[in-house]
């Protein structure tokens, strides 16, 4: 094997090990997958979901518990969508899969004006269909392909546009209490996922609905973070670490931290202290 080929294989092996380690750590930290789980792996045709499925299959072989993986794609009937790509790929893998056909494309195009972004309505429709299908099929977990950069971007989106300090959780119980959503790529960097997808030559299917819109708020946040990382390399990693090191007492949410009780406790201590001091002088 030539030197260049050996180096390329070495880099690929390091990349795969890093992704496996990060996914494995996320699963362990948040108890994402348990014995007997039937995990619905949502496959969109993008680099993120292909990588998620690939790494989960790799981990499944040596996992400490037995669980099932079922790939599910939602065909939203976008014009020009190559319907054969995912079935052909999944058939070759030999994995169980389902293709859900729901024409959400027509709904979004009809309801949302041309100069507005489609993501909000599109994601709500998609989420409803996925939740319903998971419940019907008896899947115990729904795996989504959001990665570390998605989580950071969502943090700033909520701060800048929603007035909330929140992001994407690595594990989530749906509002109706019927579904558990997991994000196994929560610790994985987007750059690693893209590099891995290129190495594996996944048959990527671009989103022609929202992916073609250049006026998305998320794109602006993404560019901001890219610029920050150019100025100060490693800033995104630091931001992500901060999400894992929250100090409620140093924020201003009275629902999260009981500042009133803190004050009362301090006053009680002061009174008790004064009483003891006075008593000691008798």
Secondary structure by P-SEA (a helix, b strand, c coil): ccaaaaaaaaaaaaaaaaaaaaaaaaaaaacccccccccbbbbcccaaaaaaaaaaaaaaacccccbbbbbbbbcccccccccaaaaaaaaaacccbbbbbbcaaaaaaacccccccaaaaaaaaaaaaaaaaaaaacccbbbbbccaaaaaaaaaaaaaccccccccccccccccccbbbbbccccccaaaaaaaaaaaccccccccccccccccaaaaaaaaaaaaaaaccaaaaaaaaaaaccccccccccccccaaaaaaaaaaaaaaaaaaaaaaac
